[in-house]
Amino acid sequence: MRTSKPAFLLVLLFVPGLFYTVQTASAQFYINQNELADILHECSEDLATLPTPRYDYQVLYSSRDNNVLARNTFYKIIGDSDVQLGKERSKLVGLLNRTLIHMTQIGDTLIVPDRMDLDFCAYSPFPRFYPGGVAFDKVFVIDKSIQAWAAYEMGRLVRWGIVNTGSESYRTPTGRFNFNWKTEYRVSSMSPPGEPWEMYWVFNFVESRGIHVHQYPMPTGGPTSHGCVRLVDEDARWIYNWADQWKLTSSGQGYRAGFGTVAEPGTTVLVIGEDPLGNPKPFRMVNGMPQLVMVELPNHPFDIAPGSPQQKYFDRIRGTSP
């Protein structure tokens, strides 16, 4: 397979037992969040009977050595000869490959599911059911290895999506946290003079460091933020309305935080996985075929070490401290 010629291009390379992606650093391209809004949604009720897709790879080609024709051929293939349907389905392919389909070129390889008509959660790298989370009303998981998130209710997957976590200089902390306060709009305290970094649908989960999940422009690559977790607008809005905040009290009984005294923590947040070197690797090779990398969740949320004094305090209250 050829190496990429344009500065931005995301190309899949083959190594034994693994797919991995590379992207040159001379340019950065961003996901069209409005387009993804068409495919991002909550899981259906019939998760147990939802088929599991298989994956294959498709190399872009054109007999006329024309990139536009190569992409149109790809659209026809995944759209069952319907180019427009193929363009709609390519939104899912782009998300799974963490790339921009309309920027691909002849010779580039894309991973494609064998079925494109399933519920979005059929393509989730997270387990559809989480036994360890059954006793929790809600659990929110961020996996740094594959740069993705999942929301569970009573152990059942209700939604998932992609993220960009902190860059090498500003790693998003790993551990167990809780959602704290939220605000629809906030300007980052790390904004340079005259350049406000505007964040929407902000939900804090590490009060001491000002680490939040929020909407923000998302490049196709891996970790890129200053510690926060970037989300697609549609996902950030949904999480903002779904997750529970901490409950403050004036009684003085509880954990003393900067905003007041916490009587009850918000939704449990688990940040797991290793920071990827470069782009995330959502697929691996198994017997010559691409296979979706599945996230391994802890047996129980409390198996993940507390990430801040707030979690340590409530662990002692519950009697769940190590």
Buried (B, 14 or more C-beta within 10 A) or exposed (E): EEEBEEEBBBBBEBEEEBBBBBBBEEEBBEBBBEBBBEBBEBBEEEBEEBEEBEBEBBEBEBEEEEBEBBBBBBBBBBBEEEBEBBBBBBBBBBBBBBBBBEBBBBBBBBBBBEEBEBBBBBBBBBBBBBEBBBEBEBBBBBBBBBBBBBBBBBBBBBBBBBBBBBBEEBBBBBBBBBBBBBBEEBEBEEEEEEEEBEBBBBBBBBBEBBBBBBBBEBBBBBBBBBBBBBBBBBBBBBBBEBBBBBEBEEEEEBBEBEEBBBBBBBBBBBBBBEBBEEBBBBBBBEEEEBBBBEBEBBEBBBEBEBBBEBBBBBBEEEEEEE
